Amino acid sequence: MLIVTALGLFCATSGDIAPYVLGAEDQLTVHAFDAEEISGQPFTIDASGFLNLPMLGRVQAAGLTVLQLEAALADRLKEFVWSPRVAVTVTDYRSQPVSVIGAVNTPGVVQLRGHKTLVEVLSMAGGLRPDAGFKITIQRRLERGSIPLPGARTDGTGQFSLAEISLPSIMGNLHPEENIAIQPNDVISVPRADMVYVIGEVKKSGGFPLNEHETVSVLQAVSLAEGLLTTAATEDARILRNPKPAGEREEIPINLKKILSGKSRDVPLLPEDILFVPSSMSKKAGIRALEAVIQLGTGIAIWRR
């Protein structure tokens, strides 16, 4: 079966969808014919998993499906009602929260309401934003078992299983087994994409998210900037790189003319690198002007909001 979501086209896992299993904090309405004391009343499953009902007292509800709870209530009502008929409706799902944070359109807590895959939960959170990063991280309490993915590891506290999934892989459905079932209390984190910046004598200066790429090359960055202007000093380009630890920005000379002609190897850009292409009319003052733009925050808006 195929599912079309805000994230694209994906193959769903085969098989029947498992029925919803009730849990603590779920709110129910019980309809019991010939038992007005409980019929039509809202009830909440308490933290220990029980319903407190008139006539019937405490009834175990957590861990049961709706059909199983209906059968259990009907069995208990046989003491008071001839041939009882019971219908249970879940009016508010609260027992299977999953936190989805980061670069999704509606971050927050969603309720699973039964079997849900990673793709379905991301869709419930409004889908990915355009600035979503390269990898998705899933955190799960170890009491629910390790995350069934290669490379899953236990965190330093020994309480959580952690795993990362490549965004291109899940978006392209390259490995359907990565579209795992999400468990209650999982935390799904979608970090914002790293950025590279291209400014100077290009047609479209600005910042460009790496998105599904871990890195881009100088030529790819120039392409994202829609190419060079005729005034570009292609032999005097610079990569400005943040040092680690923090200090003065490192300048790396780049001969774009040779790279474009294939005479020099293309150069990869690291996240947060700035590719500066000066004007042939202002080679000497180019770097100074760039630093002034960065410090004053004027000119081209290239920084994250």
Backbone as CSV, one residue per row, in Angstrom:
resi,resn,N_x,N_y,N_z,CA_x,CA_y,CA_z,C_x,C_y,C_z
1,MET,0.853,-1.195,0.000,0.000,0.000,0.000,0.877,1.228,0.000
2,LEU,0.474,2.271,-0.745,1.221,3.515,-0.804,0.489,4.587,-0.019
3,ILE,1.253,5.423,0.655,0.688,6.533,1.423,1.282,7.824,0.891
4,VAL,0.426,8.792,0.551,0.903,10.103,0.138,0.790,11.036,1.327
5,THR,1.904,11.610,1.732,1.919,12.516,2.883,2.576,13.808,2.483
6,ALA,2.663,14.725,3.454,3.352,15.989,3.203,4.830,15.777,2.948
7,LEU,5.327,14.598,3.260,6.741,14.315,3.070,7.015,13.657,1.737
8,GLY,5.984,13.233,1.034,6.219,12.573,-0.230,5.455,11.265,-0.312
9,LEU,5.926,10.355,-1.168,5.274,9.075,-1.411,6.055,7.983,-0.732
10,PHE,5.398,7.204,0.082,6.083,6.180,0.849,5.311,4.879,0.788
11,CYS,6.049,3.786,0.977,5.414,2.477,1.092,5.094,2.219,2.550
12,ALA,3.863,1.910,2.836,3.490,1.565,4.201,3.822,0.108,4.458
13,THR,4.015,-0.223,5.708,4.243,-1.613,6.048,2.959,-2.393,5.821
14,SER,3.125,-3.619,5.399,1.961,-4.441,5.091,1.354,-4.987,6.367
15,GLY,0.126,-5.457,6.257,-0.536,-6.048,7.409,-1.622,-5.148,7.951
16,ASP,-2.449,-5.699,8.808,-3.530,-4.923,9.404,-2.981,-3.951,10.432
17,ILE,-3.667,-2.838,10.577,-3.282,-1.848,11.574,-3.745,-2.335,12.944
18,ALA,-2.838,-2.325,13.892,-3.171,-2.814,15.227,-4.188,-1.886,15.885
19,PRO,-5.159,-2.438,16.630,-6.150,-1.603,17.306,-5.492,-0.786,18.417
20,TYR,-6.119,0.330,18.721,-5.589,1.213,19.748,-5.667,0.548,21.120
21,VAL,-4.594,0.641,21.869,-4.527,0.094,23.220,-4.671,1.248,24.204
22,LEU,-5.624,1.145,25.091,-5.910,2.202,26.056,-4.780,2.343,27.066
23,GLY,-4.640,3.569,27.596,-3.609,3.818,28.582,-4.001,4.923,29.542
24,ALA,-3.139,5.180,30.512,-3.402,6.202,31.522,-3.628,7.562,30.878
25,GLU,-4.575,8.308,31.410,-4.964,9.654,30.998,-5.890,9.677,29.789
26,ASP,-6.129,8.536,29.127,-7.141,8.518,28.073,-8.511,8.825,28.688
27,GLN,-9.305,9.590,27.969,-10.646,9.929,28.434,-11.676,9.152,27.614
28,LEU,-12.634,8.536,28.301,-13.614,7.663,27.668,-15.029,8.101,28.017
29,THR,-15.941,7.763,27.138,-17.368,7.858,27.452,-17.946,6.461,27.338
30,VAL,-18.638,6.030,28.384,-19.228,4.687,28.437,-20.728,4.810,28.201
31,HIS,-21.236,4.041,27.246,-22.675,3.977,26.987,-23.137,2.577,27.376
32,ALA,-23.884,2.506,28.459,-24.367,1.213,28.950,-25.885,1.255,29.043
33,PHE,-26.542,0.519,28.179,-27.993,0.500,28.176,-28.517,-0.152,29.465
34,ASP,-29.541,0.454,30.028,-30.148,-0.026,31.273,-29.223,0.144,32.474
35,ALA,-28.210,1.028,32.339,-27.330,1.334,33.484,-27.052,2.831,33.465
36,GLU,-28.065,3.598,33.864,-27.989,5.046,33.762,-26.876,5.649,34.619
37,GLU,-26.490,4.925,35.678,-25.462,5.458,36.581,-24.135,5.717,35.861
38,ILE,-23.839,4.931,34.832,-22.555,5.108,34.135,-22.731,5.518,32.673
39,SER,-23.944,5.394,32.153,-24.147,5.629,30.729,-24.021,7.111,30.374
40,GLY,-23.236,7.389,29.349,-23.067,8.760,28.857,-22.155,9.616,29.680
41,GLN,-21.505,9.045,30.677,-20.636,9.813,31.553,-19.182,9.747,31.063
42,PRO,-18.435,10.854,31.191,-17.011,10.823,30.843,-16.189,10.272,32.004
43,PHE,-15.219,9.464,31.691,-14.320,8.897,32.700,-12.889,8.959,32.170
44,THR,-11.957,9.108,33.113,-10.541,9.155,32.753,-9.811,7.982,33.380
45,ILE,-8.993,7.309,32.601,-8.183,6.217,33.128,-7.099,6.828,34.019
46,ASP,-7.035,6.377,35.264,-6.084,6.986,36.194,-4.664,6.482,35.949
47,ALA,-3.726,7.037,36.727,-2.309,6.731,36.518,-1.986,5.256,36.713
48,SER,-2.794,4.553,37.499,-2.560,3.123,37.719,-3.256,2.254,36.674
49,GLY,-3.975,2.898,35.747,-4.592,2.152,34.652,-6.022,1.728,34.879
50,PHE,-6.678,2.271,35.897,-8.033,1.851,36.236,-9.057,2.954,35.953
51,LEU,-10.296,2.521,35.690,-11.459,3.400,35.673,-12.212,3.236,36.988
52,ASN,-12.656,4.337,37.556,-13.495,4.296,38.755,-14.931,4.569,38.332
53,LEU,-15.767,3.531,38.350,-17.112,3.630,37.816,-18.154,3.413,38.911
54,PRO,-19.241,4.176,38.862,-20.358,3.875,39.762,-20.847,2.440,39.522
55,MET,-21.338,1.826,40.531,-21.833,0.453,40.484,-20.694,-0.566,40.389
56,LEU,-19.737,-0.335,39.494,-18.738,-1.361,39.203,-17.432,-1.189,39.964
57,GLY,-17.178,0.022,40.502,-15.921,0.250,41.203,-14.746,0.380,40.253
58,ARG,-13.593,-0.103,40.687,-12.373,0.034,39.882,-12.297,-1.088,38.843
59,VAL,-12.109,-0.666,37.594,-12.039,-1.625,36.490,-10.737,-1.374,35.724
60,GLN,-9.955,-2.420,35.529,-8.713,-2.298,34.753,-9.040,-1.939,33.304
61,ALA,-8.400,-0.864,32.800,-8.655,-0.420,31.428,-7.372,-0.315,30.615
62,ALA,-6.286,0.145,31.233,-5.021,0.293,30.515,-4.542,-1.070,30.032
63,GLY,-4.069,-1.092,28.821,-3.594,-2.341,28.242,-4.650,-3.088,27.460
64,LEU,-5.899,-2.621,27.511,-6.983,-3.251,26.768,-7.327,-2.432,25.538
65,THR,-7.869,-3.079,24.524,-8.460,-2.355,23.411,-9.869,-1.936,23.806
66,VAL,-10.496,-1.098,22.994,-11.863,-0.669,23.279,-12.803,-1.872,23.322
67,LEU,-12.650,-2.786,22.373,-13.519,-3.967,22.352,-13.336,-4.822,23.603
68,GLN,-12.088,-4.966,24.038,-11.830,-5.758,25.241,-12.425,-5.098,26.479
69,LEU,-12.338,-3.766,26.557,-12.924,-3.073,27.708,-14.442,-3.178,27.683
70,GLU,-15.038,-3.069,26.498,-16.490,-3.223,26.404,-16.919,-4.599,26.916
71,ALA,-16.165,-5.633,26.543,-16.504,-6.987,27.001,-16.337,-7.116,28.508
72,ALA,-15.268,-6.494,29.054,-15.035,-6.564,30.501,-16.140,-5.848,31.271
73,LEU,-16.566,-4.687,30.778,-17.634,-3.949,31.462,-18.967,-4.693,31.376
74,ALA,-19.229,-5.274,30.220,-20.473,-6.035,30.078,-20.497,-7.225,31.030
75,ASP,-19.342,-7.856,31.193,-19.273,-8.995,32.103,-19.534,-8.570,33.544
76,ARG,-18.972,-7.400,33.938,-19.187,-6.905,35.307,-20.644,-6.478,35.518
77,LEU,-21.266,-5.954,34.460,-22.645,-5.460,34.581,-23.664,-6.584,34.682
78,LYS,-23.254,-7.803,34.378,-24.195,-8.928,34.463,-24.754,-9.105,35.871
79,GLU,-24.029,-8.584,36.864,-24.522,-8.682,38.242,-25.728,-7.791,38.473
80,PHE,-25.894,-6.768,37.611,-26.948,-5.772,37.850,-27.967,-5.695,36.717
81,VAL,-27.551,-6.081,35.508,-28.401,-5.873,34.334,-28.505,-7.179,33.555
82,TRP,-29.717,-7.471,33.105,-29.913,-8.658,32.270,-29.443,-8.367,30.851
83,SER,-28.550,-9.176,30.323,-28.016,-9.047,28.963,-27.507,-7.630,28.683
84,PRO,-26.506,-7.177,29.446,-26.016,-5.798,29.275,-25.370,-5.574,27.907
85,ARG,-25.537,-4.359,27.412,-24.894,-3.932,26.164,-24.077,-2.676,26.463
86,VAL,-22.816,-2.693,26.091,-21.900,-1.597,26.438,-21.169,-1.130,25.182
87,ALA,-21.061,0.178,25.045,-20.242,0.783,23.984,-19.318,1.816,24.627
88,VAL,-18.057,1.776,24.250,-17.059,2.705,24.805,-16.499,3.551,23.668
89,THR,-16.412,4.858,23.906,-15.836,5.788,22.930,-14.657,6.513,23.561
90,VAL,-13.556,6.558,22.845,-12.408,7.338,23.315,-12.635,8.780,22.882
91,THR,-12.818,9.671,23.859,-13.095,11.075,23.540,-11.841,11.933,23.519
92,ASP,-10.763,11.468,24.155,-9.516,12.236,24.143,-8.348,11.269,24.347
93,TYR,-7.470,11.247,23.354,-6.303,10.366,23.418,-5.161,11.090,24.121
94,ARG,-4.684,10.521,25.220,-3.634,11.187,25.983,-2.526,10.242,26.445
95,SER,-2.645,8.966,26.159,-1.737,7.993,26.768,-0.529,7.636,25.922
96,GLN,-0.470,8.118,24.663,0.622,7.728,23.775,1.294,8.955,23.165
97,PRO,1.854,9.823,24.028,2.458,11.052,23.502,3.813,10.792,22.850
98,VAL,4.059,11.522,21.787,5.360,11.532,21.118,5.735,12.992,20.887
99,SER,6.953,13.359,21.264,7.418,14.730,21.061,8.150,14.827,19.731
100,VAL,7.735,15.786,18.913,8.399,16.046,17.633,8.891,17.482,17.682
101,ILE,10.200,17.656,17.668,10.779,18.984,17.852,11.715,19.320,16.692
102,GLY,11.966,20.614,16.533,12.918,21.047,15.521,12.237,21.557,14.268
103,ALA,12.816,21.244,13.115,12.416,21.827,11.838,11.234,21.092,11.212
104,VAL,10.104,21.084,11.947,8.832,20.615,11.404,7.846,21.771,11.497
105,ASN,6.775,21.686,10.737,5.864,22.829,10.648,5.050,23.060,11.914
106,THR,4.714,22.009,12.638,3.973,22.166,13.888,4.622,21.317,14.978
107,PRO,5.768,21.772,15.506,6.435,21.005,16.556,5.580,20.936,17.814
108,GLY,5.785,19.880,18.581,5.041,19.723,19.823,4.791,18.262,20.116
109,VAL,3.725,17.993,20.846,3.383,16.632,21.249,2.214,16.148,20.412
110,VAL,2.374,14.977,19.807,1.286,14.338,19.078,0.949,13.023,19.773
111,GLN,-0.273,12.556,19.580,-0.718,11.285,20.159,-0.741,10.223,19.060
112,LEU,-0.162,9.075,19.348,-0.055,8.037,18.329,-1.410,7.472,17.908
113,ARG,-2.301,7.240,18.877,-3.606,6.631,18.595,-3.435,5.293,17.862
114,GLY,-2.511,4.492,18.336,-2.285,3.188,17.723,-0.966,3.142,16.973
115,HIS,-0.851,2.191,16.061,0.384,1.982,15.299,0.635,3.151,14.356
116,LYS,1.806,3.772,14.476,2.201,4.848,13.580,3.682,4.693,13.251
117,THR,4.025,4.920,11.996,5.421,4.865,11.568,6.064,6.241,11.698
118,LEU,7.365,6.291,11.517,8.097,7.553,11.589,7.542,8.559,10.590
119,VAL,7.313,8.138,9.378,6.805,9.042,8.345,5.429,9.576,8.722
120,GLU,4.580,8.718,9.263,3.239,9.159,9.650,3.299,10.172,10.788
121,VAL,4.196,9.970,11.740,4.309,10.910,12.852,4.850,12.254,12.362
122,LEU,5.829,12.236,11.469,6.322,13.486,10.906,5.212,14.218,10.159
123,SER,4.373,13.478,9.473,3.238,14.097,8.789,2.255,14.695,9.785
124,MET,2.033,13.997,10.918,1.150,14.525,11.957,1.680,15.832,12.528
125,ALA,3.003,16.011,12.473,3.622,17.252,12.941,3.710,18.294,11.833
126,GLY,2.980,18.097,10.757,2.914,19.095,9.691,3.943,18.924,8.602
127,GLY,4.764,17.877,8.692,5.798,17.679,7.675,7.045,18.500,7.968
128,LEU,8.065,18.265,7.168,9.354,18.924,7.362,9.354,20.330,6.794
129,ARG,10.038,21.227,7.478,10.229,22.571,6.957,11.330,22.563,5.894
130,PRO,11.377,23.581,5.022,12.425,23.632,3.992,13.833,23.667,4.566
131,ASP,13.987,24.120,5.820,15.330,24.215,6.403,15.672,23.001,7.261
132,ALA,14.953,21.882,7.050,15.256,20.664,7.806,16.653,20.158,7.451
133,GLY,17.329,19.604,8.447,18.711,19.189,8.268,18.873,17.835,7.614
134,PHE,20.087,17.298,7.690,20.464,16.086,6.973,20.002,14.820,7.672
135,LYS,19.858,14.854,9.005,19.539,13.643,9.746,18.411,13.883,10.740
136,ILE,17.664,12.814,11.014,16.617,12.817,12.028,17.099,11.957,13.195
137,THR,16.912,12.453,14.404,17.321,11.701,15.592,16.092,11.214,16.344
138,ILE,16.130,9.953,16.783,15.045,9.363,17.576,15.605,8.946,18.929
139,GLN,14.899,9.313,19.979,15.275,8.922,21.344,14.144,8.094,21.942
140,ARG,14.484,6.936,22.524,13.478,6.032,23.085,13.937,5.518,24.448
141,ARG,12.988,5.427,25.376,13.299,4.849,26.681,13.655,3.373,26.509
142,LEU,14.742,2.954,27.147,15.208,1.573,26.986,14.219,0.550,27.537
143,GLU,13.346,0.993,28.424,12.352,0.058,28.948,11.420,-0.436,27.842
144,ARG,11.366,0.294,26.733,10.586,-0.139,25.574,11.447,-0.868,24.547
145,GLY,12.709,-1.091,24.886,13.607,-1.795,23.970,14.434,-0.829,23.148
146,SER,15.497,-1.341,22.570,16.361,-0.516,21.724,15.667,-0.208,20.404
147,ILE,16.026,0.894,19.810,15.492,1.253,18.503,16.017,0.254,17.476
148,PRO,15.154,-0.365,16.689,15.583,-1.429,15.768,16.198,-0.893,14.486
149,LEU,17.321,-0.199,14.637,18.030,0.353,13.485,19.529,0.105,13.647
150,PRO,20.232,-0.141,12.546,21.693,-0.260,12.635,22.290,1.039,13.171
151,GLY,23.258,0.902,14.026,23.893,2.086,14.589,23.205,2.653,15.801
152,ALA,22.087,2.082,16.224,21.425,2.552,17.447,22.356,2.336,18.637
153,ARG,22.359,3.291,19.555,23.284,3.226,20.696,22.546,3.648,21.961
154,THR,23.161,3.322,23.088,22.620,3.724,24.388,23.304,5.009,24.828
155,ASP,22.521,5.950,25.367,23.111,7.210,25.793,23.916,7.023,27.072
156,GLY,24.593,8.079,27.490,25.492,8.004,28.638,24.809,7.670,29.943
157,THR,23.511,7.955,30.052,22.801,7.668,31.300,22.340,6.213,31.375
158,GLY,22.389,5.511,30.249,21.907,4.140,30.229,20.399,4.018,30.250
159,GLN,19.689,5.115,29.987,18.230,5.107,30.062,17.556,5.184,28.697
160,PHE,18.304,5.616,27.691,17.683,5.867,26.391,18.462,5.192,25.267
161,SER,17.711,4.786,24.252,18.291,4.322,22.991,18.213,5.469,22.000
162,LEU,19.311,5.703,21.274,19.388,6.802,20.315,19.724,6.250,18.935
163,ALA,19.130,6.835,17.915,19.433,6.420,16.546,19.258,7.610,15.620
164,GLU,20.012,7.598,14.534,19.918,8.641,13.518,19.513,8.023,12.191
165,ILE,18.696,8.759,11.443,18.240,8.309,10.134,18.532,9.406,9.123
166,SER,19.098,9.025,7.996,19.400,9.977,6.937,18.112,10.515,6.330
167,LEU,18.019,11.831,6.224,16.833,12.445,5.628,16.661,12.039,4.159
168,PRO,17.716,12.039,3.324,17.523,11.588,1.940,17.022,10.152,1.862
169,SER,17.470,9.314,2.791,17.053,7.919,2.777,15.561,7.781,3.065
170,ILE,15.078,8.486,4.091,13.669,8.377,4.453,12.790,9.107,3.444
171,MET,13.269,10.229,2.897,12.497,10.974,1.909,12.380,10.204,0.605
172,GLY,13.466,9.521,0.233,13.460,8.787,-1.017,12.990,7.356,-0.886
173,ASN,12.604,6.942,0.328,12.175,5.571,0.576,13.228,4.577,0.086
174,LEU,14.510,4.921,0.310,15.601,4.067,-0.153,15.726,2.809,0.701
175,HIS,15.383,2.938,1.978,15.447,1.796,2.899,14.139,1.753,3.685
176,PRO,13.109,1.072,3.173,11.796,1.064,3.843,11.857,0.593,5.286
177,GLU,12.862,-0.228,5.621,12.951,-0.721,6.995,13.274,0.392,7.989
178,GLU,13.754,1.533,7.504,14.029,2.654,8.403,12.751,3.375,8.840
179,ASN,11.669,3.149,8.134,10.387,3.765,8.501,9.769,2.953,9.637
180,ILE,10.404,3.035,10.801,10.086,2.167,11.929,8.800,2.613,12.634
181,ALA,8.228,1.697,13.388,7.080,2.030,14.240,7.556,2.882,15.410
182,ILE,6.849,3.964,15.669,7.188,4.873,16.764,6.447,4.424,18.019
183,GLN,7.121,4.529,19.165,6.572,4.092,20.447,6.168,5.309,21.292
184,PRO,5.205,5.137,22.202,4.856,6.233,23.110,6.083,6.757,23.852
185,ASN,6.125,8.061,24.020,7.194,8.790,24.716,8.495,8.862,23.927
186,ASP,8.498,8.418,22.664,9.665,8.679,21.809,9.817,10.189,21.610
187,VAL,11.042,10.600,21.373,11.326,12.000,21.023,11.986,11.999,19.652
188,ILE,11.363,12.686,18.709,11.883,12.788,17.352,12.387,14.207,17.152
189,SER,13.652,14.324,16.827,14.272,15.636,16.666,14.733,15.814,15.226
190,VAL,14.289,16.910,14.626,14.691,17.248,13.257,15.482,18.554,13.322
191,PRO,16.807,18.492,13.334,17.590,19.725,13.458,17.496,20.587,12.205
192,ARG,17.705,21.859,12.386,17.776,22.761,11.241,19.025,22.454,10.434
193,ALA,18.927,22.683,9.140,20.054,22.412,8.252,21.198,23.379,8.518
194,ASP,22.414,22.883,8.368,23.560,23.781,8.353,23.479,24.667,7.113
195,MET,24.188,25.772,7.164,24.133,26.741,6.072,25.517,26.964,5.487
196,VAL,25.545,27.314,4.215,26.729,27.917,3.611,26.268,29.236,2.990
197,TYR,27.200,30.163,2.842,26.860,31.500,2.378,27.713,31.855,1.166
198,VAL,27.082,32.507,0.211,27.792,32.977,-0.980,27.459,34.444,-1.144
199,ILE,28.467,35.299,-1.128,28.234,36.732,-1.273,29.281,37.338,-2.194
200,GLY,28.989,38.512,-2.670,29.910,39.192,-3.583,29.343,39.233,-4.981
201,GLU,30.206,38.990,-5.961,29.848,39.139,-7.369,29.177,37.873,-7.924
202,VAL,28.024,37.579,-7.338,27.189,36.480,-7.827,25.781,37.031,-8.051
203,LYS,24.978,36.284,-8.794,23.653,36.781,-9.149,22.667,36.739,-7.993
204,LYS,22.886,35.824,-7.052,21.951,35.690,-5.930,22.739,35.430,-4.650
205,SER,23.136,36.508,-4.005,23.868,36.356,-2.752,22.929,35.915,-1.645
206,GLY,23.464,35.177,-0.683,22.646,34.791,0.453,23.127,33.518,1.109
207,GLY,22.304,33.025,2.029,22.599,31.783,2.728,21.780,30.651,2.149
208,PHE,22.392,29.480,2.044,21.745,28.336,1.424,21.804,27.139,2.373
209,PRO,20.646,26.604,2.760,20.646,25.432,3.658,21.160,24.198,2.927
210,LEU,21.914,23.382,3.650,22.428,22.152,3.064,21.330,21.106,2.903
211,ASN,20.266,21.190,3.716,19.149,20.254,3.641,19.629,18.820,3.665
212,GLU,19.343,18.064,2.594,19.680,16.643,2.602,21.139,16.367,2.286
213,HIS,21.942,17.429,2.122,23.360,17.246,1.835,24.182,17.482,3.096
214,GLU,25.233,16.689,3.256,26.146,16.917,4.370,27.086,18.066,4.067
215,THR,27.390,18.264,2.791,28.276,19.347,2.382,27.998,19.669,0.925
216,VAL,28.478,20.811,0.470,28.434,21.171,-0.947,29.819,21.657,-1.341
217,SER,30.088,21.637,-2.637,31.374,22.110,-3.131,31.269,23.578,-3.536
218,VAL,32.401,24.163,-3.842,32.426,25.557,-4.296,31.577,25.722,-5.554
219,LEU,31.709,24.809,-6.513,30.933,24.921,-7.750,29.434,24.777,-7.480
220,GLN,29.080,23.882,-6.574,27.666,23.741,-6.231,27.142,25.007,-5.567
221,ALA,27.960,25.620,-4.713,27.546,26.863,-4.051,27.365,27.984,-5.073
222,VAL,28.261,28.057,-6.051,28.126,29.070,-7.102,26.850,28.819,-7.900
223,SER,26.528,27.558,-8.138,25.306,27.226,-8.852,24.077,27.642,-8.042
224,LEU,24.105,27.404,-6.714,23.000,27.831,-5.865,22.822,29.346,-5.916
225,ALA,23.933,30.059,-6.094,23.893,31.521,-6.191,23.609,31.987,-7.613
226,GLU,23.240,31.054,-8.487,22.816,31.333,-9.865,23.925,31.873,-10.739
227,GLY,25.172,31.570,-10.382,26.297,31.926,-11.240,26.968,33.237,-10.883
228,LEU,28.052,33.518,-11.599,28.878,34.701,-11.334,28.471,35.883,-12.209
229,LEU,28.722,37.074,-11.696,28.581,38.278,-12.495,29.835,38.480,-13.331
230,THR,29.704,39.253,-14.390,30.856,39.489,-15.269,31.955,40.271,-14.562
231,THR,31.621,40.942,-13.479,32.612,41.731,-12.745,33.369,40.915,-11.709
232,ALA,33.109,39.604,-11.630,33.730,38.780,-10.594,35.226,38.616,-10.833
233,ALA,35.987,38.777,-9.777,37.430,38.501,-9.808,37.617,37.030,-9.451
234,THR,37.476,36.166,-10.428,37.414,34.725,-10.177,38.719,34.154,-9.627
235,GLU,39.820,34.874,-9.825,41.112,34.363,-9.327,41.358,34.729,-7.872
236,ASP,40.497,35.573,-7.321,40.744,36.092,-5.981,39.613,35.785,-5.001
237,ALA,38.874,34.719,-5.231,37.797,34.351,-4.308,38.399,33.861,-2.994
238,ARG,37.570,33.875,-1.974,38.012,33.442,-0.643,36.923,32.600,0.010
239,ILE,37.352,31.609,0.763,36.460,30.933,1.711,36.795,31.473,3.085
240,LEU,35.782,31.996,3.764,35.955,32.487,5.128,35.352,31.453,6.066
241,ARG,36.175,30.940,6.936,35.787,29.794,7.765,35.925,30.131,9.241
242,ASN,34.906,29.769,10.015,34.970,29.967,11.460,35.994,29.014,12.057
243,PRO,36.946,29.527,12.811,37.944,28.650,13.422,37.383,27.937,14.639
244,LYS,38.010,26.863,15.030,37.680,26.138,16.256,38.966,25.924,17.049
245,PRO,39.066,26.425,18.241,38.087,27.254,18.959,37.970,28.637,18.346
246,ALA,37.003,29.397,18.851,36.699,30.704,18.275,37.935,31.595,18.272
247,GLY,38.070,32.306,17.199,39.181,33.234,17.018,38.924,34.030,15.760
248,GLU,39.974,34.492,15.107,39.787,35.209,13.864,39.364,34.250,12.760
249,ARG,38.530,34.740,11.878,38.035,33.927,10.778,39.184,33.568,9.831
250,GLU,39.263,32.309,9.479,40.316,31.838,8.574,39.955,32.182,7.128
251,GLU,40.934,32.638,6.348,40.734,32.951,4.938,41.465,31.911,4.089
252,ILE,40.737,31.297,3.167,41.317,30.285,2.294,41.193,30.772,0.854
253,PRO,42.320,31.072,0.181,42.256,31.549,-1.211,41.709,30.467,-2.146
254,ILE,40.840,30.881,-3.075,40.248,29.968,-4.050,40.368,30.595,-5.439
255,ASN,40.904,29.831,-6.378,40.975,30.302,-7.765,39.790,29.708,-8.522
256,LEU,38.704,30.461,-8.551,37.499,29.976,-9.209,37.696,29.790,-10.709
257,LYS,38.563,30.605,-11.296,38.790,30.505,-12.737,39.326,29.126,-13.094
258,LYS,40.286,28.627,-12.313,40.850,27.307,-12.585,39.860,26.186,-12.261
259,ILE,39.084,26.370,-11.196,38.094,25.344,-10.845,37.036,25.248,-11.933
260,LEU,36.563,26.396,-12.432,35.544,26.407,-13.476,36.044,25.800,-14.773
261,SER,37.322,25.972,-15.044,37.896,25.431,-16.281,38.358,23.989,-16.141
262,GLY,38.248,23.443,-14.927,38.655,22.066,-14.697,40.139,21.890,-14.470
263,LYS,40.868,22.976,-14.320,42.315,22.884,-14.116,42.681,22.693,-12.640
264,SER,41.734,22.953,-11.750,41.949,22.736,-10.325,40.793,21.921,-9.759
265,ARG,41.081,21.211,-8.716,40.084,20.385,-8.056,39.024,21.244,-7.363
266,ASP,37.764,20.812,-7.446,36.695,21.495,-6.731,36.947,21.350,-5.225
267,VAL,36.476,22.324,-4.457,36.778,22.373,-3.031,35.483,22.260,-2.237
268,PRO,35.414,21.350,-1.243,34.195,21.255,-0.431,34.086,22.408,0.561
269,LEU,32.868,22.853,0.802,32.608,23.870,1.813,32.088,23.175,3.066
270,LEU,32.526,23.666,4.221,32.040,23.159,5.493,30.824,23.966,5.935
271,PRO,29.993,23.407,6.822,28.864,24.185,7.338,29.322,25.522,7.909
272,GLU,28.561,26.561,7.596,28.801,27.942,8.034,29.950,28.626,7.307
273,ASP,30.521,27.983,6.290,31.528,28.660,5.462,30.882,29.784,4.666
274,ILE,31.689,30.809,4.376,31.261,31.906,3.514,32.167,31.917,2.287
275,LEU,31.570,31.782,1.116,32.317,31.924,-0.130,32.159,33.367,-0.600
276,PHE,33.272,34.083,-0.651,33.249,35.492,-1.051,33.910,35.631,-2.407
277,VAL,33.164,36.210,-3.348,33.679,36.449,-4.695,33.792,37.956,-4.873
278,PRO,35.023,38.514,-4.837,35.173,39.968,-4.917,34.982,40.488,-6.340
279,SER,34.866,41.787,-6.417,34.766,42.450,-7.711,36.157,42.689,-8.272
280,SER,36.297,42.581,-9.560,37.582,42.867,-10.199,37.972,44.331,-10.052
281,MET,37.003,45.164,-9.688,37.271,46.594,-9.507,37.694,46.917,-8.089
282,SER,37.571,45.954,-7.173,37.857,46.273,-5.765,38.528,45.104,-5.064
283,LYS,39.569,44.555,-5.668,40.221,43.386,-5.102,40.818,43.681,-3.727
284,LYS,41.446,44.810,-3.603,42.143,45.115,-2.365,41.183,45.378,-1.216
285,ALA,40.077,46.034,-1.537,39.152,46.412,-0.471,38.068,45.371,-0.230
286,GLY,38.069,44.296,-1.005,36.971,43.333,-0.946,36.771,42.710,0.408
287,ILE,37.832,42.169,0.988,37.705,41.491,2.266,37.311,42.455,3.371
288,ARG,37.894,43.669,3.337,37.530,44.670,4.345,36.046,45.011,4.260
289,ALA,35.553,45.176,3.027,34.138,45.494,2.857,33.260,44.357,3.369
290,LEU,33.693,43.124,3.124,32.931,41.985,3.589,32.835,41.959,5.106
291,GLU,33.967,42.158,5.771,33.960,42.148,7.233,33.064,43.249,7.775
292,ALA,33.036,44.397,7.094,32.169,45.491,7.536,30.706,45.098,7.420
293,VAL,30.356,44.398,6.327,28.976,43.954,6.143,28.575,43.003,7.258
294,ILE,29.479,42.068,7.577,29.174,41.081,8.619,29.007,41.756,9.969
295,GLN,29.927,42.679,10.295,29.895,43.310,11.608,28.701,44.235,11.775
296,LEU,28.350,44.983,10.746,27.270,45.950,10.858,25.895,45.334,10.646
297,GLY,25.874,44.148,10.040,24.596,43.495,9.791,23.776,44.175,8.728
298,THR,24.435,44.966,7.833,23.734,45.652,6.765,24.028,44.978,5.448
299,GLY,23.445,45.527,4.382,23.671,44.937,3.067,22.824,43.701,2.895
300,ILE,23.444,42.649,2.417,22.715,41.413,2.101,22.435,40.639,3.372
301,ALA,21.198,40.230,3.536,20.827,39.461,4.737,21.157,37.999,4.509
302,ILE,22.232,37.553,5.130,22.644,36.172,4.910,22.572,35.331,6.162
303,TRP,22.246,35.956,7.275,22.271,35.194,8.521,20.926,34.630,8.836
304,ARG,20.923,33.586,9.631,19.663,32.961,10.038,18.822,33.952,10.826
305,ARG,17.531,33.819,10.693,16.637,34.620,11.518,16.522,33.995,12.877
